Amino acid sequence: MSAESGLPTYRGSGGLWRSHAFERLASPEGFHADPALVWRFYSERREAALAARPNAGHRALAEVEDRMGERFLLVTQNVDGLHRRAGSQRLIEIHGRLLGTRCSHCERPETPDETAYPEGTVPPCEHCGAPLRPAVVWFGEALDPDHLESVHDFLDCWRSQRLLFLAAGTSGAVWPAAGFVDLARARGAETWLVNAERADNAGRFDHVRQGPSGTLLPALLRE
């Protein structure tokens, strides 16, 4: 979704970061080994996200939510906050938030944080002094079970109605999100995929439209 806003895909961050294994930049072990390096990476990502603007695909989804209200739910793997800035409110960010911070040690609540910290800076927790970390889900970490339960609850709530599942801008390779289409189909949903390239799970969808989501989504959702 956000590539059309000028943000690289998660594994597409170039330059300096091509020389580092992604697990070194996005895992608890990598953060423990070199928190300053991880914070340098995420500070650059924060700067890029704040400079980007929601595109037509983000806005189209927010407009559908305006029309549908509680009958709509947006579940995103993106962490950049562009869906919120486009106006989406019925939103579950299952991989967390780039523009948020939580403690790596104590139960300090997550707080909004848009700071791009200077190189070498590792912000400390004001409660316990341990390093703060970006509020994203890293490799090897579990998703919030409340988020997954909310997805199941939404599908169960509307399974007796006309249910439509739409996936956009996804590799179809990251689980459990790649399996949401199966949950929806089991509840009788009609399933659609809009993607620039063929997703790994494309064969699970009833309808597939290939192309940029910022172009295809506005037209498809108007129909």
N, CA, C and O of each residue as an XYZ file, in Angstrom:
892
protein
N       0.819     -1.209      0.000
C       0.000      0.000      0.000
C       0.853      1.258      0.000
O       0.550      2.211     -0.719
N       1.907      1.273      0.791
C       2.651      2.512      0.989
C       3.780      2.723     -0.011
O       4.379      3.798     -0.051
N       4.076      1.708     -0.816
C       5.128      1.881     -1.826
C       4.769      3.019     -2.779
O       5.648      3.732     -3.264
N       3.459      3.185     -3.047
C       3.037      4.262     -3.956
C       3.077      5.634     -3.287
O       2.892      6.656     -3.948
N       3.317      5.656     -1.985
C       3.546      6.918     -1.280
C       5.034      7.228     -1.166
O       5.432      8.196     -0.517
N       5.853      6.388     -1.808
C       7.292      6.624     -1.808
C       8.058      5.885     -0.742
O       9.268      6.072     -0.614
N       7.378      5.038      0.040
C       8.070      4.271      1.078
C       8.483      2.919      0.523
O       7.688      2.266     -0.153
N       9.717      2.482      0.794
C      10.136      1.165      0.315
C       9.392      0.072      1.057
O       8.969      0.257      2.198
N       9.234     -1.076      0.396
C       8.666     -2.216      1.096
C       9.617     -2.627      2.203
O      10.782     -2.229      2.208
N       9.121     -3.429      3.147
C       9.869     -3.685      4.382
C      11.274     -4.215      4.109
O      12.231     -3.822      4.775
N      11.392     -5.109      3.127
C      12.697     -5.669      2.809
C      13.403     -4.890      1.710
O      14.478     -5.284      1.259
N      12.800     -3.779      1.276
C      13.384     -3.032      0.178
C      14.192     -1.825      0.596
O      14.656     -1.072     -0.260
N      14.374     -1.617      1.898
C      15.145     -0.468      2.349
C      16.579     -0.610      1.855
O      17.236     -1.613      2.135
N      17.063      0.379      1.128
C      18.342      0.239      0.449
C      19.488      0.895      1.184
O      19.455      1.051      2.405
N      20.518      1.283      0.418
C      21.655      1.993      0.966
C      22.404      1.171      1.997
O      22.711     -0.001      1.779
N      22.691      1.803      3.115
C      23.454      1.192      4.193
C      22.861     -0.145      4.621
O      23.595     -1.080      4.940
N      21.549     -0.236      4.627
C      20.901     -1.394      5.241
C      20.991     -2.652      4.407
O      20.680     -3.735      4.903
N      21.405     -2.547      3.158
C      21.577     -3.749      2.353
C      22.697     -4.638      2.893
O      22.726     -5.833      2.600
N      23.608     -4.081      3.669
C      24.732     -4.861      4.187
C      24.408     -5.548      5.504
O      25.262     -6.235      6.066
N      23.191     -5.376      6.006
C      22.796     -5.977      7.273
C      21.663     -6.977      7.054
O      20.727     -6.709      6.301
N      21.753     -8.118      7.708
C      20.624     -9.046      7.710
C      19.440     -8.367      8.384
O      19.597     -7.699      9.406
N      18.248     -8.543      7.803
C      17.097     -7.848      8.355
C      16.813     -8.274      9.789
O      16.338     -7.478     10.598
N      17.106     -9.530     10.097
C      16.881    -10.002     11.452
C      17.748     -9.246     12.458
O      17.409     -9.174     13.639
N      18.881     -8.676     11.985
C      19.737     -7.908     12.886
C      19.108     -6.563     13.225
O      19.392     -5.981     14.272
N      18.260     -6.080     12.341
C      17.634     -4.777     12.526
C      16.230     -4.871     13.099
O      15.686     -3.873     13.572
N      15.643     -6.052     13.062
C      14.228     -6.183     13.428
C      13.982     -7.456     14.220
O      13.123     -8.262     13.866
N      14.738     -7.629     15.288
C      14.538     -8.776     16.170
C      14.969     -8.396     17.578
O      15.806     -7.510     17.747
N      14.415     -9.050     18.586
C      14.870     -8.776     19.960
C      16.359     -9.033     20.127
O      17.035     -8.301     20.851
N      16.887    -10.078     19.458
C      18.298    -10.401     19.576
C      19.165     -9.304     18.957
O      20.203     -8.936     19.507
N      18.727     -8.786     17.804
C      19.467     -7.710     17.165
C      19.461     -6.444     18.006
O      20.466     -5.739     18.087
N      18.318     -6.158     18.635
C      18.225     -4.970     19.477
C      19.112     -5.116     20.708
O      19.768     -4.160     21.120
N      19.132     -6.297     21.287
C      19.980     -6.530     22.458
C      21.457     -6.377     22.098
O      22.245     -5.851     22.884
N      21.824     -6.845     20.900
C      23.227     -6.799     20.484
C      23.687     -5.391     20.153
O      24.817     -5.018     20.469
N      22.812     -4.589     19.509
C      23.235     -3.250     19.066
C      22.022     -2.330     18.992
O      21.539     -2.037     17.898
N      21.521     -1.870     20.140
C      20.320     -1.026     20.122
C      20.525      0.283     19.360
O      19.572      0.803     18.779
N      21.742      0.827     19.348
C      21.980      2.082     18.639
C      21.817      1.894     17.132
O      21.274      2.766     16.454
N      22.285      0.764     16.606
C      22.121      0.490     15.179
C      20.648      0.349     14.826
O      20.190      0.886     13.818
N      19.905     -0.379     15.663
C      18.473     -0.570     15.406
C      17.750      0.768     15.448
O      16.903      1.049     14.600
N      18.085      1.594     16.439
C      17.418      2.891     16.517
C      17.801      3.795     15.336
O      16.978      4.592     14.886
N      19.019      3.685     14.836
C      19.387      4.462     13.653
C      18.513      4.067     12.467
O      18.030      4.925     11.727
N      18.315      2.762     12.292
C      17.475      2.264     11.201
C      16.039      2.763     11.347
O      15.453      3.266     10.388
N      15.473      2.624     12.547
C      14.073      3.005     12.729
C      13.880      4.521     12.745
O      12.802      5.004     12.399
N      14.882      5.262     13.131
C      14.784      6.718     13.050
C      14.724      7.168     11.594
O      13.978      8.088     11.257
N      15.502      6.528     10.736
C      15.423      6.843      9.309
C      14.055      6.469      8.748
O      13.495      7.202      7.933
N      13.525      5.351      9.173
C      12.189      4.941      8.716
C      11.119      5.919      9.198
O      10.168      6.208      8.472
N      11.273      6.429     10.423
C      10.320      7.414     10.929
C      10.357      8.687     10.090
O       9.311      9.233      9.739
N      11.546      9.153      9.773
C      11.666     10.355      8.947
C      10.975     10.156      7.613
O      10.261     11.043      7.146
N      11.179      8.997      6.992
C      10.566      8.722      5.691
C       9.045      8.644      5.808
O       8.327      9.165      4.955
N       8.555      7.993      6.863
C       7.107      7.860      7.029
C       6.443      9.210      7.249
O       5.365      9.462      6.711
N       7.067     10.077      8.026
C       6.486     11.385      8.308
C       6.531     12.296      7.080
O       5.701     13.194      6.944
N       7.487     12.069      6.198
C       7.572     12.871      4.971
C       6.603     12.380      3.900
O       6.265     13.127      2.982
N       6.151     11.121      4.012
C       5.254     10.545      3.012
C       3.821     11.029      3.233
O       3.481     11.536      4.301
N       3.002     10.865      2.217
C       1.598     11.243      2.289
C       0.723     10.058      1.877
O       1.106      9.293      0.992
N      -0.439      9.895      2.500
C      -1.340      8.824      2.073
C      -1.665      8.961      0.592
O      -1.825     10.069      0.079
N      -1.759      7.829     -0.085
C      -2.080      7.853     -1.513
C      -3.562      7.545     -1.732
O      -4.330      7.396     -0.781
N      -3.940      7.455     -2.993
C      -5.357      7.274     -3.328
C      -5.919      5.970     -2.784
O      -7.108      5.894     -2.475
N      -5.084      4.944     -2.662
C      -5.550      3.684     -2.092
C      -5.881      3.818     -0.621
O      -6.916      3.325     -0.175
N      -5.017      4.481      0.147
C      -5.314      4.742      1.563
C      -6.625      5.516      1.701
O      -7.479      5.180      2.521
N      -6.763      6.555      0.885
C      -7.954      7.418      0.994
C      -9.223      6.666      0.606
O     -10.281      6.882      1.198
N      -9.120      5.781     -0.392
C     -10.299      5.023     -0.822
C     -10.808      4.128      0.304
O     -12.017      4.011      0.499
N      -9.909      3.502      1.041
C     -10.326      2.652      2.154
C     -10.958      3.469      3.272
O     -11.931      3.033      3.887
N     -10.412      4.650      3.540
C     -11.002      5.518      4.565
C     -12.404      5.962      4.151
O     -13.290      6.075      4.998
N     -12.613      6.215      2.860
C     -13.934      6.628      2.380
C     -14.952      5.500      2.498
O     -16.118      5.744      2.810
N     -14.518      4.266      2.251
C     -15.421      3.128      2.412
C     -15.821      2.979      3.883
O     -16.978      2.693      4.188
N     -14.871      3.170      4.781
C     -15.196      3.114      6.204
C     -16.237      4.171      6.568
O     -17.140      3.906      7.362
N     -16.114      5.364      5.991
C     -17.100      6.414      6.256
C     -18.498      5.956      5.872
O     -19.468      6.275      6.560
N     -18.609      5.208      4.775
C     -19.917      4.751      4.299
C     -20.443      3.568      5.111
O     -21.645      3.463      5.358
N     -19.538      2.679      5.523
C     -19.963      1.405      6.101
C     -19.974      1.387      7.623
O     -20.688      0.582      8.223
N     -19.201      2.255      8.256
C     -19.185      2.299      9.713
C     -18.738      0.994     10.331
O     -17.687      0.461      9.978
N     -19.546      0.469     11.268
C     -19.148     -0.723     12.021
C     -19.107     -1.980     11.162
O     -18.603     -3.011     11.607
N     -19.629     -1.914      9.937
C     -19.587     -3.080      9.049
C     -18.248     -3.215      8.336
O     -18.061     -4.113      7.515
N     -17.318     -2.320      8.652
C     -16.012     -2.299      7.993
C     -14.903     -2.492      9.033
O     -14.987     -1.973     10.146
N     -13.877     -3.237      8.660
C     -12.692     -3.362      9.503
C     -11.462     -3.423      8.606
O     -11.423     -4.186      7.640
N     -10.466     -2.619      8.932
C      -9.198     -2.615      8.201
C      -8.121     -3.216      9.099
O      -7.863     -2.717     10.194
N      -7.504     -4.278      8.631
C      -6.406     -4.930      9.344
C      -5.158     -4.752      8.488
O      -5.127     -5.198      7.340
N      -4.135     -4.109      9.028
C      -2.950     -3.819      8.223
C      -1.690     -4.392      8.847
O      -1.539     -4.432     10.068
N      -0.780     -4.839      7.969
C       0.561     -5.233      8.385
C       1.510     -4.034      8.349
O       2.620     -4.109      8.875
N       1.086     -2.937      7.735
C       1.942     -1.756      7.659
C       2.061     -1.097      9.029
O       1.119     -1.110      9.822
N       3.215     -0.528      9.293
C       3.475      0.117     10.587
C       3.656      1.622     10.451
O       3.902      2.303     11.446
N       3.539      2.155      9.232
C       3.959      3.541      8.961
C       2.945      4.605      9.350
O       3.276      5.790      9.344
N       1.716      4.217      9.689
C       0.712      5.176     10.142
C      -0.045      5.895      9.041
O      -0.850      6.776      9.341
N       0.182      5.553      7.770
C      -0.471      6.282      6.683
C      -1.973      6.008      6.625
O      -2.740      6.876      6.208
N      -2.401      4.818      7.037
C      -3.846      4.565      7.071
C      -4.532      5.509      8.062
O      -5.590      6.061      7.759
N      -3.946      5.693      9.221
C      -4.534      6.610     10.214
C      -4.553      8.032      9.672
O      -5.542      8.747      9.834
N      -3.478      8.439      9.038
C      -3.411      9.804      8.513
C      -4.384     10.007      7.361
O      -4.778     11.138      7.079
N      -4.779      8.920      6.685
C      -5.782      9.023      5.625
C      -7.194      9.121      6.191
O      -8.132      9.455      5.468
N      -7.349      8.829      7.494
C      -8.658      8.938      8.124
C      -9.238      7.632      8.624
O     -10.334      7.631      9.184
N      -8.536      6.504      8.440
C      -9.048      5.219      8.923
C      -9.049      5.203     10.444
O      -8.075      5.604     11.082
N     -10.152      4.735     11.019
C     -10.274      4.650     12.471
C     -10.576      3.235     12.946
O     -10.093      2.813     13.997
N     -11.376      2.502     12.171
C     -11.661      1.096     12.517
C     -10.491      0.264     11.977
O     -10.591     -0.392     10.941
N      -9.393      0.318     12.713
C      -8.098     -0.110     12.207
C      -7.385     -0.961     13.250
O      -7.321     -0.599     14.425
N      -6.849     -2.101     12.806
C      -5.993     -2.935     13.644
C      -4.633     -3.012     12.975
O      -4.508     -3.517     11.859
N      -3.610     -2.508     13.660
C      -2.242     -2.529     13.132
C      -1.526     -3.734     13.751
O      -0.893     -3.617     14.800
N      -1.633     -4.887     13.095
C      -1.211     -6.131     13.736
C       0.304     -6.225     13.910
O       0.776     -6.989     14.752
N       1.070     -5.466     13.134
C       2.527     -5.491     13.296
C       3.030     -4.295     14.090
O       4.231     -4.028     14.116
N       2.124     -3.576     14.737
C       2.520     -2.494     15.613
C       2.628     -1.157     14.908
O       2.152     -0.984     13.785
N       3.269     -0.205     15.596
C       3.332      1.173     15.095
C       4.767      1.676     15.110
O       5.443      1.653     16.138
N       5.211      2.124     13.960
C       6.540      2.724     13.849
C       6.646      3.978     14.708
O       7.686      4.237     15.313
N       5.569      4.751     14.758
C       5.572      6.024     15.479
C       5.068      5.847     16.910
O       4.255      6.626     17.409
N       5.570      4.816     17.539
C       5.262      4.545     18.938
C       6.475      3.923     19.593
O       7.362      3.407     18.913
N       6.514      3.972     20.920
C       7.655      3.459     21.680
C       7.144      2.688     22.886
O       6.153      3.076     23.506
N       7.821      1.597     23.217
C       7.547      0.873     24.455
C       8.868      0.416     25.065
O       9.917      0.475     24.422
N       8.802     -0.033     26.299
C      10.010     -0.421     27.008
C      10.411     -1.843     26.618
O       9.559     -2.702     26.392
N      11.720     -2.075     26.545
C      12.220     -3.408     26.232
C      12.253     -4.308     27.460
O      12.595     -5.486     27.357
N      11.897     -3.756     28.631
C      12.015     -4.547     29.861
C      10.745     -4.544     30.708
O      10.245     -5.606     31.078
N      10.219     -3.352     31.018
C       9.095     -3.281     31.955
C       7.763     -3.139     31.212
O       7.728     -3.140     29.981
N       6.678     -3.018     31.966
C       5.333     -2.961     31.397
C       4.881     -1.536     31.113
O       3.680     -1.276     31.047
N       5.800     -0.625     30.948
C       5.455      0.756     30.583
C       4.517      0.749     29.372
O       4.819      0.098     28.372
N       3.389      1.457     29.442
C       2.453      1.462     28.305
C       3.107      2.060     27.059
O       3.973      2.931     27.142
N       2.669      1.568     25.915
C       3.127      2.140     24.648
C       2.678      3.601     24.557
O       1.556      3.934     24.940
N       3.545      4.458     24.055
C       3.214      5.866     23.883
C       3.548      6.311     22.466
O       4.473      5.777     21.854
N       2.803      7.290     21.930
C       3.166      7.835     20.619
C       4.559      8.464     20.669
O       4.936      9.070     21.672
N       5.302      8.320     19.607
C       6.664      8.861     19.565
C       7.073      9.003     18.102
O       7.287      8.007     17.411
N       7.182     10.246     17.635
C       7.579     10.506     16.252
C       9.042     10.924     16.137
O       9.481     11.344     15.067
N       9.797     10.813     17.226
C      11.173     11.304     17.247
C      12.080     10.468     16.358
O      12.074      9.239     16.437
N      12.857     11.133     15.515
C      13.953     10.495     14.795
C      15.215     10.795     15.591
O      15.774     11.888     15.496
N      15.653      9.831     16.365
C      16.732     10.075     17.319
C      18.075     10.227     16.610
O      18.335      9.537     15.625
N      18.929     11.123     17.104
C      20.262     11.293     16.503
C      21.051      9.986     16.556
O      20.851      9.162     17.449
N      21.949      9.810     15.588
C      22.761      8.601     15.532
C      23.473      8.370     16.861
O      24.052      9.292     17.435
N      23.423      7.144     17.336
C      24.057      6.787     18.596
C      23.163      6.898     19.808
O      23.547      6.489     20.904
N      21.959      7.454     19.625
C      21.034      7.642     20.751
C      20.184      6.403     20.973
O      19.633      5.842     20.026
N      20.081      5.985     22.204
C      19.167      4.916     22.610
C      18.328      5.483     23.750
O      18.821      5.570     24.874
N      17.087      5.867     23.503
C      16.286      6.508     24.558
C      16.011      5.549     25.709
O      15.712      4.378     25.478
N      16.109      6.038     26.959
C      15.855      5.179     28.118
C      14.405      5.270     28.588
O      13.733      6.283     28.393
N      13.948      4.204     29.202
C      12.627      4.194     29.831
C      12.651      5.084     31.066
O      13.557      4.989     31.894
N      11.660      5.938     31.181
C      11.600      6.851     32.318
C      11.184      6.136     33.601
O      11.295      6.699     34.691
N      10.702      4.890     33.475
C      10.282      4.142     34.664
C      11.389      3.241     35.215
O      11.619      3.207     36.424
N      12.074      2.512     34.331
C      13.055      1.533     34.812
C      14.462      1.771     34.284
O      15.408      1.141     34.756
N      14.619      2.663     33.317
C      15.939      2.971     32.784
C      16.407      2.059     31.672
O      17.452      2.316     31.074
N      15.658      0.987     31.368
C      16.030      0.088     30.278
C      15.825      0.791     28.932
O      15.103      1.787     28.867
N      16.441      0.295     27.866
C      16.265      0.931     26.556
C      14.812      0.860     26.075
O      14.165     -0.184     26.157
N      14.324      1.977     25.580
C      13.047      1.952     24.864
C      13.271      1.367     23.479
O      14.385      1.393     22.956
N      12.203      0.838     22.889
C      12.270      0.240     21.560
C      11.076      0.687     20.748
O      10.059      1.078     21.320
N      11.170      0.642     19.427
C       9.992      0.943     18.603
C       8.871     -0.045     18.906
O       9.119     -1.212     19.211
N       7.644      0.435     18.818
C       6.474     -0.383     19.169
C       6.007     -1.197     17.974
O       4.840     -1.145     17.587
N       6.935     -1.950     17.395
C       6.623     -2.814     16.261
C       6.842     -4.266     16.658
O       7.545     -4.563     17.624
N       6.228     -5.164     15.899
C       6.408     -6.600     16.127
C       7.608     -7.052     15.309
O       7.634     -6.893     14.088
N       8.590     -7.610     15.980
C       9.822     -8.045     15.322
C       9.779     -9.534     14.989
O       8.912    -10.274     15.456
N      10.740     -9.948     14.169
C      10.895    -11.366     13.870
C      11.035    -12.149     15.174
O      11.783    -11.764     16.073
N      10.299    -13.252     15.252
C      10.353    -14.090     16.445
C       9.398    -13.691     17.537
O       9.323    -14.374     18.559
N       8.653    -12.596     17.359
C       7.689    -12.148     18.364
C       6.271    -12.498     17.934
O       5.954    -12.509     16.744
N       5.435    -12.781     18.902
C       4.044    -13.127     18.628
C       3.207    -11.871     18.419
O       3.491    -10.819     18.993
N       2.175    -11.994     17.593
C       1.207    -10.915     17.458
C       0.365    -10.819     18.723
O       0.257    -11.776     19.489
N      -0.224     -9.659     18.927
C      -1.116     -9.447     20.063
C      -2.337    -10.365     19.902
O      -3.067    -10.227     18.920
N      -2.578    -11.283     20.822
C      -3.731    -12.186     20.667
C      -5.069    -11.445     20.640
O      -6.030    -11.936     20.047
N      -5.145    -10.269     21.272
C      -6.385     -9.495     21.224
C      -6.682     -9.038     19.798
O      -7.846     -8.978     19.400
N      -5.641     -8.716     19.023
C      -5.848     -8.318     17.632
C      -6.419     -9.479     16.819
O      -7.363     -9.301     16.049
N      -5.850    -10.649     16.992
C      -6.332    -11.811     16.248
C      -7.759    -12.163     16.656
O      -8.576    -12.540     15.816
N      -8.052    -12.039     17.940
C      -9.413    -12.310     18.408
C     -10.403    -11.313     17.800
O     -11.533    -11.682     17.479
N      -9.987    -10.057     17.641
C     -10.862     -9.050     17.044
C     -11.180     -9.375     15.597
O     -12.296     -9.132     15.136
N     -10.211     -9.923     14.876
C     -10.455    -10.329     13.486
C     -11.492    -11.445     13.455
O     -12.450    -11.381     12.685
N     -11.308    -12.459     14.280
C     -12.262    -13.569     14.344
C     -13.652    -13.065     14.740
O     -14.651    -13.477     14.152
N     -13.716    -12.184     15.729
C     -15.006    -11.685     16.207
C     -15.728    -10.921     15.105
O     -16.940    -11.061     14.943
N     -14.992    -10.115     14.349
C     -15.623     -9.351     13.276
C     -16.203    -10.286     12.216
O     -17.341    -10.106     11.780
N     -15.422    -11.283     11.802
C     -15.904    -12.215     10.787
C     -17.118    -12.994     11.287
O     -18.068    -13.219     10.538
N     -17.084    -13.401     12.549
C     -18.218    -14.148     13.098
C     -19.455    -13.267     13.211
O     -20.575    -13.737     13.013
N     -19.257    -11.986     13.529
C     -20.384    -11.066     13.686
C     -21.163    -10.906     12.388
O     -22.390    -10.808     12.406
N     -20.445    -10.879     11.246
C     -21.092    -10.556      9.975
C     -21.216    -11.738      9.030
O     -21.554    -11.555      7.861
N     -20.952    -12.936      9.506
C     -20.966    -14.096      8.621
C     -22.348    -14.383      8.059
O     -22.458    -15.004      7.002
N     -23.402    -13.950      8.734
C     -24.758    -14.189      8.230
C     -25.182    -13.137      7.203
O     -26.247    -13.258      6.599
N     -24.367    -12.121      7.005
C     -24.640    -11.072      6.028
C     -23.773    -11.314      4.790
O     -23.028    -12.293      4.737
N     -23.865    -10.433      3.805
C     -22.943    -10.515      2.682
C     -21.565    -10.071      3.178
O     -21.387     -8.921      3.580
N     -20.612    -10.969      3.149
C     -19.276    -10.708      3.674
C     -18.286    -10.659      2.516
O     -18.232    -11.565      1.684
N     -17.517     -9.599      2.484
C     -16.521     -9.429      1.421
C     -15.155     -9.197      2.051
O     -14.989     -8.332      2.911
N     -14.183     -9.984      1.608
C     -12.811     -9.870      2.108
C     -11.934     -9.347      0.972
O     -11.908     -9.917     -0.119
N     -11.220     -8.262      1.241
C     -10.350     -7.647      0.243
C      -8.946     -7.534      0.808
O      -8.752     -6.947      1.873
N      -7.967     -8.087      0.109
C      -6.560     -7.933      0.478
C      -5.896     -7.058     -0.574
O      -6.182     -7.182     -1.765
N      -5.007     -6.171     -0.129
C      -4.347     -5.260     -1.059
C      -2.910     -5.035     -0.639
O      -2.625     -4.830      0.541
N      -2.003     -5.072     -1.604
C      -0.616     -4.729     -1.340
C       0.066     -5.667     -0.372
O       0.666     -5.214      0.603
N      -0.011     -6.976     -0.616
C       0.560     -7.940      0.316
C       1.349     -9.000     -0.435
O       1.008     -9.354     -1.563
N       2.399     -9.503      0.192
C       3.162    -10.600     -0.406
C       2.407    -11.922     -0.303
O       2.662    -12.849     -1.072
N       1.478    -12.006      0.649
C       0.770    -13.261      0.873
C       1.660    -14.338      1.452
O       1.337    -15.523      1.371
N       2.795    -13.932      2.043
C       3.768    -14.903      2.536
C       3.962    -14.844      4.042
O       4.621    -15.713      4.612
N       3.399    -13.833      4.698
C       3.627    -13.643      6.137
C       2.390    -14.093      6.907
O       1.294    -13.566      6.714
N       2.581    -15.055      7.764
C       1.471    -15.608      8.548
C       1.491    -15.013      9.956
O       2.554    -14.666     10.472
N       0.311    -14.894     10.577
C      -0.971    -15.472     10.178
C      -1.793    -14.623      9.208
O      -2.861    -15.055      8.775
N      -1.313    -13.414      8.856
C      -2.123    -12.549      7.988
C      -2.433    -13.206      6.648
O      -3.513    -13.001      6.094
N      -1.491    -13.997      6.119
C      -1.718    -14.646      4.828
C      -2.868    -15.638      4.887
O      -3.427    -16.006      3.854
N      -3.223    -16.073      6.095
C      -4.319    -17.020      6.247
C      -5.660    -16.385      6.549
O      -6.656    -17.096      6.684
N      -5.716    -15.061      6.660
C      -7.005    -14.412      6.933
C      -8.029    -14.699      5.838
O      -9.225    -14.807      6.107
N      -7.541    -14.822      4.586
C      -8.460    -15.123      3.491
C      -9.159    -16.458      3.724
O     -10.330    -16.610      3.375
N      -8.455    -17.429      4.309
C      -9.067    -18.733      4.586
C     -10.119    -18.626      5.684
O     -11.158    -19.282      5.620
N      -9.846    -17.793      6.697
C     -10.844    -17.565      7.748
C     -12.113    -16.967      7.152
O     -13.228    -17.357      7.497
N     -11.913    -16.007      6.247
C     -13.069    -15.346      5.632
C     -13.852    -16.305      4.740
O     -15.082    -16.334      4.782
N     -13.143    -17.083      3.939
C     -13.830    -18.028      3.045
C     -14.623    -19.059      3.842
O     -15.705    -19.473      3.423
N     -14.089    -19.472      4.985
C     -14.796    -20.450      5.817
C     -16.107    -19.900      6.344
O     -16.985    -20.660      6.753
N     -16.245    -18.565      6.335
C     -17.479    -17.925      6.791
C     -18.314    -17.423      5.618
O     -19.222    -16.612      5.801
N     -18.011    -17.900      4.423
C     -18.824    -17.603      3.251
C     -18.475    -16.321      2.533
O     -19.264    -15.849      1.714
N     -17.319    -15.738      2.808
C     -16.969    -14.457      2.199
C     -16.605    -14.613      0.724
O     -16.047    -15.627      0.305
N     -16.933    -13.591     -0.039
C     -16.401    -13.421     -1.392
C     -15.038    -12.744     -1.224
O     -14.920    -11.773     -0.477
N     -14.011    -13.246     -1.909
C     -12.647    -12.788     -1.637
C     -12.013    -12.146     -2.867
O     -12.119    -12.653     -3.984
N     -11.356    -11.024     -2.628
C     -10.710    -10.244     -3.683
C      -9.269     -9.944     -3.283
O      -8.957     -9.738     -2.111
N      -8.404     -9.926     -4.291
C      -7.004     -9.555     -4.088
C      -6.627     -8.488     -5.106
O      -6.854     -8.651     -6.305
N      -6.049     -7.397     -4.617
C      -5.503     -6.335     -5.479
C      -4.019     -6.228     -5.144
O      -3.660     -5.926     -4.006
N      -3.162     -6.471     -6.122
C      -1.737     -6.515     -5.835
C      -0.933     -6.170     -7.075
O      -1.326     -6.500     -8.194
N       0.200     -5.501     -6.868
C       1.057     -5.135     -7.989
C       1.702     -6.362     -8.619
O       1.929     -6.396     -9.829
N       1.998     -7.370     -7.802
C       2.582     -8.616     -8.284
C       1.741     -9.771     -7.763
O       0.914     -9.599     -6.867
N       1.961    -10.940     -8.329
C       1.200    -12.093     -7.872
C       1.626    -12.475     -6.466
O       2.798    -12.765     -6.224
N       0.678    -12.475     -5.539
C       0.965    -12.830     -4.148
C       1.090    -14.346     -4.013
O       0.548    -15.100     -4.821
N       1.807    -14.778     -2.985
C       2.007    -16.213     -2.766
C       0.694    -16.949     -2.543
O       0.578    -18.124     -2.892
N      -0.288    -16.279     -1.971
C      -1.566    -16.939     -1.679
C      -2.667    -16.553     -2.655
O      -3.849    -16.668     -2.330
N      -2.296    -16.094     -3.852
C      -3.299    -15.611     -4.814
C      -4.317    -16.687     -5.187
O      -5.470    -16.368     -5.478
N      -3.908    -17.953     -5.183
C      -4.825    -19.030     -5.551
C      -5.960    -19.229     -4.578
O      -6.895    -19.972     -4.876
N      -5.911    -18.590     -3.422
C      -6.978    -18.738     -2.435
C      -8.113    -17.736     -2.644
O      -9.117    -17.791     -1.935
N      -7.969    -16.822     -3.606
C      -8.946    -15.752     -3.800
C      -9.883    -16.057     -4.969
O      -9.499    -16.694     -5.949
N     -11.134    -15.578     -4.832
C     -12.108    -15.721     -5.913
C     -11.784    -14.796     -7.078
O     -11.948    -15.177     -8.237
N     -11.327    -13.588     -6.778
C     -11.054    -12.581     -7.806
C      -9.681    -11.966     -7.549
O      -9.341    -11.637     -6.413
N      -8.903    -11.815     -8.609
C      -7.571    -11.217     -8.493
C      -7.442    -10.112     -9.519
O      -7.712    -10.316    -10.702
N      -7.025     -8.928     -9.057
C      -6.747     -7.809     -9.950
C      -5.287     -7.400     -9.741
O      -4.881     -7.064     -8.628
N      -4.515     -7.431    -10.808
C      -3.093     -7.129    -10.685
C      -2.813     -5.715    -11.173
O      -3.199     -5.339    -12.280
N      -2.139     -4.940    -10.335
C      -1.810     -3.563    -10.658
C      -1.635     -2.769     -9.384
O      -1.826     -3.311     -8.296
N      -1.277     -1.495     -9.484
C      -1.045     -0.671     -8.293
C      -2.332     -0.425     -7.518
O      -3.359     -0.070     -8.098
N      -2.270     -0.614     -6.215
C      -3.478     -0.462     -5.389
C      -3.992      0.968     -5.404
O      -5.199      1.188     -5.303
N      -3.097      1.947     -5.528
C      -3.532      3.343     -5.550
C      -4.371      3.671     -6.765
O      -5.137      4.634     -6.752
N      -4.232      2.871     -7.824
C      -5.040      3.050     -9.035
C      -6.265      2.162     -9.015
O      -7.370      2.618     -9.308
N      -6.079      0.894     -8.669
C      -7.160     -0.088     -8.770
C      -8.182      0.044     -7.633
O      -9.382     -0.096     -7.872
N      -7.729      0.309     -6.411
C      -8.670      0.328     -5.296
C      -9.758      1.398     -5.428
O     -10.930      1.080     -5.233
N      -9.422      2.657     -5.753
C     -10.491      3.651     -5.874
C     -11.554      3.249     -6.887
O     -12.747      3.402     -6.624
N     -11.136      2.733     -8.044
C     -12.109      2.336     -9.069
C     -12.918      1.131     -8.631
O     -14.134      1.100     -8.819
N     -12.259      0.137     -8.048
C     -12.943     -1.079     -7.622
C     -13.950     -0.784     -6.520
O     -15.065     -1.306     -6.543
N     -13.574      0.039     -5.565
C     -14.467      0.327     -4.445
C     -15.624      1.243     -4.847
O     -16.679      1.231     -4.214
N     -15.424      2.032     -5.894
C     -16.572      2.804     -6.428
C     -17.577      1.872     -7.043
O     -18.780      2.103     -6.924
N     -17.120      0.810     -7.708
C     -18.038     -0.170     -8.290
C     -18.827     -0.911     -7.210
O     -19.647     -1.773     -7.526
